[in-house]
Amino acid sequence: MTGIKKYVPYLTLLMAGGMILFTILDGYNPCMEWLTSEVSKLYIWLFCGVSAGTAVLFICASGKKCDRK
């Protein structure tokens, strides 16, 4: 179980990065239609920000290399 807790934050960051990439690519080439509405784009940006922030905080809280003041 500890192995899962160790790798989930990294997987979350990778998935958030992938969604950010898809959002940027959709902005450059809207003909691909990866995202269909402005609401879904906003939701995806919020999801990426929240999940990346959560992953960074979790990695920092569970890691030994972070400075805790």
Protein Blocks (a to p, Z undefined) as FASTA:
>chain_A
ZZmmmmmmmmmmmmmmmmmmmmmmmmmmmmnomafbfklmmmmmmmmmmmmmmmmmmmmm
mpmkbccZZ
